[in-house]
């Protein structure tokens, strides 16, 4: 199905998502897919289920994660992103530990995308 075939509200939502700042995309992903998970295996299984229908979100979030990880942020930004928005307790709750965690999520997304495409 082409994007032009979608109803206007869906096209508008897709445009809003595409224009969203990368850190907000990551924040939204963490809230919706990581915050309530009990393990990374649960996150992976959820992403695999979603990928059966489409990987559009996976690609969008992967791009946002890569951008966030390549950007210089004020101290504590990544730690807060993972700890607060992702509701995830890290052994190393610093920005460095949070960056490692976010890289792991990016790798997970690449893996899931690779499985279905």
N, C-alpha and C positions, 0 to 999 in steps of 0.2 A: 504494500500500500504506500502510495506517495503521500508526503506531508500535505500537499495541496488537496488531497482527498479527505483530509480530516476536518471535522467540524471546527468552526472558528474559535470556540473556547479552548479547544485542545491546542490549536496552532498558537494561540496567544500565550497559553501556559508554557509551551515549549520555547517560545521566544523569550519569555521572562526568565526561564531557567538558563537559557544560553547567555543571557545578559548578566546573570547573577555573579557577583564577585566570587572568585575561587574559594576563598576562606568560608564564605557562606554556604557554598555547595558542599564543602567538606563537613561543615557544622551540621547541615541538614542530613547528610549521609550518616554521620555518627549518631545523631538523635534517632533516626529511623531504622538503622540497621545494626548498630553496635551497642547502644546504651542499655538495652534490656537483655542482651545475649549473655548466657552464662559461660560461653567459651568461644574461642575463635573457630572451632569446628562448627558450632551452631551458626556463626556468621557466614562461613563458607557454604554450608548447606543451604542457607537462605538465599545467598547470591546465586547459587546453582539453580535453585528453583525459579528465581526471577529470570535467569538467562534462558530458560527454555522458551520464553515468550519473546524476549527482546534483550539486547545488550546495550541499548541506547543509554540507560542510566549508568551502566558500568563504564562505558567510554567517557561519559561526561564527568563522572566522579574521578576516574583515573587521571584525566587531564587536570582536573582541579587539584588533586593530591600532588601531582608532579609540580604544578605551579607553586603551591603552598610550600612544598619542601625546597624549592629553588629560590624562595623569597627570604629576605632578611626581615625578621620580625622583632618587635620589642621583647625583652626578656620576659619569660613566662607565658608567652602567647601559645606556643605549641603545647606546653604542659597543661594549660587551662583548657585548651581545645580537647585534648584527650581525656583529662580528668573530669572536667565539668560537662562538656557537651557529649563526650563519648561515655561518660559514667564508667570509666575503666581505670582500675588501680594498677599502676605499674610498679615493678621492683625499683626502677629508677624513674621517679616522677619529675625529673628535670626536662628541659626542652630537648636535650640530647636523647633521653629515653623516649620521649614522645615522638621525636623524629624517627627513631628506630621502629616504633610501633606503627606509625603512619606509612613508612616504607613497606612494612610487612603487609599492611592492608592494600597498598598499591600492587605488590607482588601477587597477592591473593586475587585481586581483580584481573590482573593480566592472565593468571592461570585459568580462571573461570572463563574469561573471554576466549582464550585459546582452546578450551575444551569444546566450545560450541560453534566456533567460526572456522 
